[in-house]
Structure formats: structure tokens, C-alpha cells
């Protein structure tokens, strides 16, 4: 065969119609394996145990109790002049 014919060059009519008598050959490639997957439902029972743990905690709750006292104090209506100043406790001796 003329390589120029297949590379896009135009050849004469005689060369374009020429076909040599080449015997046909058969070759075999290794087989190709194709897989078709089919899926079917399968029932599987799953048992899950649940354990409840009740936790008890002590927490402080403050409850307030109030006491009430009353006393009577007599207040004089006469105003005093200057108030007396107490002596400082630092001057006192400790025993």
C-alpha cells in the first residue's frame, strides 16, 4: 500500500481501486468478564437492649426561717448639746 494515500494525498484512480489479495486473519483477545449484580432483601433481626439507670442526687435547697423581736425604747424629747466621746479602746490594757 502507498502510505501517501492514507495520509491525505490524492493518488490516481488506478492506485485508489487497487486491493491486494491479503488473506483474512482472525485473532482472539482474552475474554472480558461482565458482571450483572442483582440484590434481594434479606431480613436481619437486630436486638438492641436499652438499660435505664435512674440516678438520684442530693442538692441543697435553702429554706429561710426568720425570727422577729420587738422592743420598746423611751426617747426623750429634750435635745442634748454635745454628745460624749468614748475613750479609745486602744488605751485600755488587755488582760
C-alpha positions in Angstrom: 0.0 0.0 0.0 1.1 3.5 -0.6 1.3 5.5 2.6 0.7 8.8 0.8 -2.8 7.6 0.0 -3.7 7.3 3.7 -2.0 10.5 4.7 -4.5 12.6 2.8 -2.6 12.9 -0.5 -4.7 12.4 -3.6 -3.5 9.5 -5.8 -4.6 8.4 -9.2 -7.7 6.3 -9.8 -5.7 3.2 -10.5 -4.0 3.2 -7.1 -7.2 4.0 -5.2 -9.0 1.0 -6.6 -6.1 -1.4 -6.1 -6.8 -4.0 -3.5 -4.2 -6.7 -2.9 -5.3 -10.3 -2.2 -4.5 -10.5 1.5 -5.8 -13.4 3.4 -8.2 -12.7 6.3 -6.8 -13.5 9.7 -8.7 -14.0 13.0 -7.2 -13.3 16.4 -8.8 -13.7 19.8 -8.4 -11.4 22.7 -8.7 -12.7 26.2 -12.4 -12.8 27.3 -13.9 -9.8 29.0 -15.9 -10.7 32.1 -19.1 -8.7 32.7 -20.9 -8.8 36.0 -24.6 -8.2 36.5 -25.5 -7.6 40.1 -28.9 -8.5 41.5 -29.9 -7.6 45.0 -32.5 -9.3 47.1 -33.8 -8.2 50.5 -32.6 -10.3 53.4 -34.3 -9.8 56.8 -31.9 -9.4 59.7 -33.2 -9.0 63.2 -31.2 -6.7 65.4 -31.9 -6.8 69.1 -30.7 -3.7 71.0 -31.0 -3.8 74.8 -31.7 -0.5 76.5 -30.9 -0.1 80.2 -32.3 2.9 82.1 -30.2 4.0 85.1 -32.1 6.3 87.5 -29.5 8.4 89.3 -30.6 10.2 92.4 -28.7 13.3 93.6 -28.9 15.4 96.8 -28.9 19.1 96.0 -29.2 21.9 98.6 -32.5 23.8 98.7 -32.2 26.7 101.1 -35.3 27.3 103.2 -35.1 30.6 105.2 -36.6 31.0 108.6 -36.9 34.4 110.1 -37.4 35.4 113.7 -38.9 38.7 114.8 -38.5 40.5 118.1 -39.9 43.8 119.3 -38.7 46.2 122.0 -39.9 49.4 123.3 -37.4 52.3 123.8 -38.2 55.5 125.6 -37.0 58.6 123.7 -36.7 61.9 125.5 -38.0 64.9 123.8 -35.2 67.1 125.2 -32.2 67.6 122.9 -28.8 67.2 124.3 -26.0 69.6 123.5 -22.8 67.8 122.6 -22.5 64.0 122.7 -19.9 62.5 124.8 -17.0 60.9 123.1 -16.0 57.5 124.2 -12.4 56.8 125.2 -10.5 54.8 122.6 -10.2 51.1 123.2 -6.5 51.2 122.3 -5.6 52.9 125.6 -7.1 50.2 127.6 -4.9 47.5 128.8 -5.5 43.9 127.8 -5.6 41.2 130.4 
